[in-house]
Amino acid sequence: MNPSRTVIIGAGWAGLATAVSLARANIPVNIYESARQIGGRARRVAFENQTIDNGQHLLVGAYRETVAVMQTAGVDIDEVLLRQPLQLISRFPNGNTVALKAPNLPAPLHLLWSLLTAQGLPLKDRWCATRLGLKLKLGNLDLEQDITVSEMLRQQQQPASLCAALWNPLCLAIMNTHPDEASAQVYLRVLTDAFLHQRQDSDLLFARTDLSSVFPDPAVNYIEQQSGQIHLGQRVTGLEIHNRQLTGIWCNNQLQPTEQVVLAIPPHAVISLLQPHSELAPLTKMLQQFKYEPICTVYLQFPETIGLPLPMLGLLGTVGQWAFDRRFCGQAGLIAVVISAHGVHMDWSNSELIDVISSELTRLFPSWPQPNSAQVIREKRATFACRANINQHRPANRTLIDGLWLAGDFTNTGYPATLEGAVRSGVQCGQQISELLN
C-alpha cells in the first residue's frame, strides 16, 4: 500500500462521493474498506442466479448531488435510471385505492393539482392536503423549534384518514422513522425540495440494475483512473493524533502516515476510532446520541408473468409498506416489499415474515400464485433515527483535529439518512478538502 496524503475510510456512497469529488480536483486518495465489497448499506447481494440490492431504494429528481456525482463518474443517467413523473398509487387490503398523479404543470401547481384531484380521498382530505401544500410553498410552515411529524400534522389539522393514507407512509419512506418520533423540520425540508421548486424534482427514479452498478462500480473506475486506490478487506483500527494534528492511521498493525483522513463510516463505527482520544470526547458524546432504525426488504420470486400495474405500489394497512416490481431491472416476476423502521416484524423469523407478506400480496392480487422462492434482507442499523431535534446532534464535516474529517448521511446536511444525504455530505467534504489542499 502506498502512503497517501488523503485517506478515506469506508467505501459506501459517502466515501465514494468524497473520493470522486477529490479525484475531480486531481487529488488522489486511498480508500480503506473493511468489507470485501464496495457500496456500504446500498450494495449488491446474490439471490439465486441474479443480483439484488441490500434493501430496495428509490431516488427522486431532487437528488441533484447524486445525479451530478454519478455523471462525474461517467455514468449515463438515462441508461441506468428509469425516470417517471410523480405517480403514487397505494392500496388497502379491501382493494380501496388512493392515487396521486402529477399533471404536466410547473411546480408547485403540479403538486397542488395532484392533491386536490387525488382519487380515493374524500374532498375534505384533499382540501386539507392542498392547504398544507400551499402553506409550505408560502413559507408558513417554518418551525422555530423542531417537533415530531405527528405533532406538526395535528397542528395543521390534517385528518387522521389523510395521515394514514398519505403523510405517514411518506414519512416512513423518506425518514425511516415513525411519524410519532420523526423530525418535522427534516420532513418539510425534503418535501420542499422534492415538490416545490421544479416539476422534475418530484420525478421517481428507478435503478435499472443493481445499485452497485449505478454508482459504486463507476466511481471506483473513475477514482482509479485518477491515480486513486481502493483497498478492500482492510480495517482501520486506530488514528494517530499529535498536538491536535492527524498524522496517520493504523491498519494491519502498521502505521500508515497521512495528512487528511475522512471517516466515511456510520456513527457507531466512528465512535470506536474516536474514543481513545480525549480531545475528541465532545464529538464522541455527540455521536453517542444517535439511535438507529432497521429496514427490512422481502424479495419474492414469482413466475415471469406476474407483475405490478406500475413500478412501485404503496401498501396501506399492512405489514408491507411499499412493493416494487423489479421488472424495470430486467428481473421479471421479482417483487421487493419494503418495511421501514422498527415493528413487530423484526421479531418474526424469516419464514414467518415471508408468509405474512405473501398473504398480503395474495389479498391484493387474488390471482397470484405463491412465490417460487424468497429472501429476507434485514439491515438492523440501516439508518440513524431521524427524530425531532436530530439536527442539534449532527456534526460538521470538519472536526477540531486538523486533517480529520467526517462524511456520511449523519452529518449536518439537513437531510435524512438517504443516498442523497450521504452523497451531499461526501461532496461537501471533498470540496472543503480540495479548497484546503489546492
N, C-alpha and C positions, 0 to 999 in steps of 0.2 A: 504494500500500500504506500503510495506516495504522499508525503505530507502536503497539506493544502492550507492556504491562508483562511479558507472558508469551508466549514464543515456543516452539513445538515444532518441531524439525527432524526430519522423517520422518513419513509418513502410513501406516505399516504398522500392525499390530494394537496394538503397544505405544504408538506415538504417539497413535493414535486413542483407546485406552483412557485414556491420560493426559488427553487433551483432554476426553473425556466426563466423567471424574471432576472436572476443574476446572470445566467448564460446569455440572455439577450443583451446585457450590458458588458459582455466579454469578461465576465468574472467566473473562472472555472471553480467548480465545487466538488467536494467528496461527499457522497451520501452514504450513511451507515444505517442499515435496516436490519433489525433483529430477526425478522421473519425471512422465509425463503422466497417470498414473492412481494411484489410491489402492490400498491393500491390501498393499503390500510383497511379501513372498515367498508370500503367500496371497491371490492376486488372480485375477480372471477373465482368460482369454485366448480368442481366437477359434479355432474349429476348424470349418472348412467353414461351415455356416449356423447354428451353435449356439455357445454359450459353455461353456467348461470351466474347470477350475482350474489354476493354475500348480503342479501337484502335487496329488494326491489326499490329502485329510486326513480324519481320523476324530476325533470328540470323544467323551468319555465323561462319565458322570453326575457324576464327581468334579470336573469342570471348573466349579466353582461360580462363580468370579470371571468366567469367560467368559459364562456364562448370565446372571449378575447385571448385567454391564455391557451386554449385549445388551438386557435388559429396561429398563434405564435409558434406552437409546437408542430405546425404543418398539417393540422387536421382539416380535412374537407368537411365542413359542418353539415352540408346538405347530404353528404354520403353517410354520416354516422348518426345523425339525428333526424327523426321524423317530426316535423313541425305541424301542429294543427291549431286552428283558432280555438279559443276557450269554449269548451262544452263540458259541462258537469252533469252527469246523469247518475242518480242514486235510486236504489230500490229497497223498499221494506219487504220483509218476508211475505206479507199478504199480497205482494205484487204492485202496491201503490208506488208510483214513480215521481220523483222530483227532478226536474230538468231545467238547467240554465244554459242558454246558448247565446253567445255574444254576436250581435249583428255587425255588419261592416260599417261601423261608425267610429269616429275618433274617440279616444279616451277623454273623459270618463263616461261619455254618453253610451258607449257600448256596454259598460258595466251596469249603469243605471237602467238602461232599457232591458237588459237580461234579467235583472232583479225584479223589475216591475211586471215583466211578462212571464216570469218563471212558471212552468207547469207543475201542478201538484201541490202548490201552496195556496192557501186561502188569501183573499185580497188583503186582509189586514196584515198578514205576514209579509206579503210582497211590498206593501207600502212601508212597513217598519224597516225592512231591509233596505229599501231605496232611500229612506230618510237617513239611515245610518251612513250609507254611501255618500250622500250629499254632505253630511256634517264632516265626514272625513276629508272630502275634497275641499271644503271651505276652511279647513283648519280648526274646526270647532271641537275636535276630539283630542287636542294636545293635552296630555296628562302631566300636571306639575309633579305629582307623585305616582309611582307605579302602583297598580292594583292588579288583581287577577282578571283574566278574561271574563270569567263568570260574573264578577262584580261589575265590570265595565258594561257587560251586556244587560245586567239588571238596571244599572243607572240609565242606560239608553232605552229602557222599556222594550226590549226585544222579547217577543213571546217565547215561551218555553218550547212550543212546537217548532218555531223557526230555528231556535238554537239547536234543537235535536236534529233537524234536517239539514242545516247549513253551517252555522257558525261553529258549533262544536266539532263536527267532522273536519272542517278546515283547520281548526286549531290543532287537533291531534296530528293531522297530516303535515302541517307546517312546523309545529313546535315539538312534536313527540312528547308532549306534556299535557296532562289533563287540564281542561279549562278552569277547574276549581283551584289550580295551582299556577297556571301559566301566566307569564308576563304580558299584560295588555299593551305595554309600550312596544315590546318587540313584535307582538302580533300585528299591531296597527302599522308599524314600520314596514313589514313585509306586504301587507295588504295595499298600502300606499304605493310601494314600488311596483307591485305586480299589476295594479288595476287603474292607477290614476294618472300616469304620465304619458305613455304611448300605448296604442292599441296592441301592438305586437308583444308588449311586455307580458301580457296575460296568456300568450300562446303556450300550449303544452308541448314539451319537447321530450319525445320518447327515444331512448337509445336503440339503434337498430342492431346492436351487437352487445356483447358483454361489456361492462363498464371499464375493464382494464384496457380494452381495445379502443375505447372512446378517448381516454386521455393518458392514463399512466404509461402505456406502451409507447405512444408517440412522444411523450415527454422525455422518457429515458433516451430514446433515439436522438432527440434534439440536444439533450444535455451532453451526451457522449460526443456528438458532432462538435460541440463547443468545448471539448477537452475536459469535460466533467467525468466523474467515475461513480459507479454505483456498487456498493459492497453489501451483498445480501448475506443473511445469517450471521451478522456481526453486531453483537450487543455492546453498546457503550455502557460502562459500569460506573464511571466517575468523571467528574470535572476537576481540572487543575486550575486553581484561582490563587493569585498572589497580589496583594495590595489592590484589591478590587479590580483586578485585570485578569481576564481569562487567558490562560497560556496554553491549554491543551486538554485533551480528553484521554480517558483510559479505555482501552479496548483490547481484549485478549491479554490482559495483564501487562500491556505495554502502553507507555505514554506516547501519544501522538501529538506533537506540537502543532498548534494552530492559533489563529488570531481572532477569528469570528466563528461562533458556534450558534446554530439555530436549533432550538429544541422544538421539533415539529411532531410531537407525540402528545397523547392525551394528558390531562392534568395529573391524574394519579401516577403516571409514569414520570412526569416532570418532577413531582414531589420527591421521588426516590433519589433523583440526582441532586436536588437542592438541599435536602435535609442535612447533609454533613457540613454545610457552610452556614455559619451563624449569621453572616451578613445578608443572607438570603431568607432569613426567618420570616420577615414580613410578607414576602411573596409566597413562601410556603404556606403561611397561615391563610392567605387569601385563596390559594388554590384548594386548600382543605375544605373550603366552604361549598365546593361543588358536589352535587349529588348526580346520580345517573339514572337514565331510563333505558329500558330494553326496546328492541324492535324484533318482531317475530315474523318471518316470511314462510308461508307454506306453499311449496311448489307441487302442483298436481298435474300429472301427465295423463291426458285423455286421448282418445283417438283423434287423428288429424282433422276430422270433420267438425270437431267440437270447437266452439269459439264464442266470444262475447260479441254483442252488437257493435262495440266500438273498443278502442284500445284499453280504456280504463272505465270501470264501473264502480260507483260508490255503493257500499253495503250498509244499510241502516237498520238498527235494532238487532244486530247480530254480533257474534264474536269477531268475525272478519270485518274489516273496515273498508278496504279497497281491493278490488280484483283487477289484475292486469292480464291482458291476452298477449302472450309472448309471440304471437304470430308476426308482430311487427319486427321481431328479432329473427325471423326465419325459423321459429320453433312452433310450428302449428300444433295445436292441441295442448300446449303447455300453459297453464293458468297459475299466476302467482297471486296469492292472497296475503295482504299485509295487515299486521296488527301492531299498532303503535302504543308505546307506553306500557306501564305495569297493569296487571289484571290477573284474574283467576287462571287465565290460560297458561301463565308461566308456571303454575303448579301442576299442570297436566303432563302426562307422558306424551311423547311424540305421536304414538298411535292414537291416543285419546283425542289429541288436537286435530289430527288428520280426519278422524271420524266426524268430529263436530263440524269442521269446515266443509267436508264433503256433503254432509247432510244439509247444511245451509245452502250450498250451491244447488243441490237437488230440489229444495223447496222453491228456489228462484227459477230453476230450469228443469222442470219435471222430466223432460225427455232425455236429459243427460244420463249416461251410464256411470258406473263407479269408475274412479280413475284407475289406470293400469299400474301406476306407481306414484310414489310421493316422497318428498323430502322436506324436513323442517329445519330451518336455519334460525337459531336464536342468537342474537347479539345482545348479551346481557347488559353491557355498558355501551350501547350503540351511540348515545348522545348524552350531553350533560342535560340535566333537568332545567328547562328554561323557565324558571319560576319568577314570580314577581320580585322585583328589585335585584335580579341577577346581574344587571349591568354594573351595579356597585362593586361586584366582586371580580370583574373581568379585567385582566391586566393588559397593559400596552405591549407592543412587540418588543420594545427596547427595555431591558432591565437596568437595575442600578449598577450592575457589573459591566465594565467596558468589554465589549466583544461577545456578550451573552444576550441572545435574542429568543423570543417565543414566536411560534407560528402555529395556528390551529383555530378551529371554529370557536374555541372558548375565549379567545382574546376579544378586545373591545371593538368588534366590528359593528355592533348593534343588531346583528343578525342572529337567528337561532342556529342550532347545530345542523347546518345543511352543507351540501357540497359547495354552494356559493359562499357560505360563511368561511369555510376552510380555504377556498381559493382566494377570497378577498384578503384574508389575513396573510397568506403566503405572498401575494403580490405586494401588499403594503410593506411587509418585512423586507422583501427583496429590494424594493425601491429605496428604502431607508439605508440599507447596507450599501447599495450602489452609490448613493449620494455621499456616503462616508468614505468610500474607498476610491472613488474616481475624482 
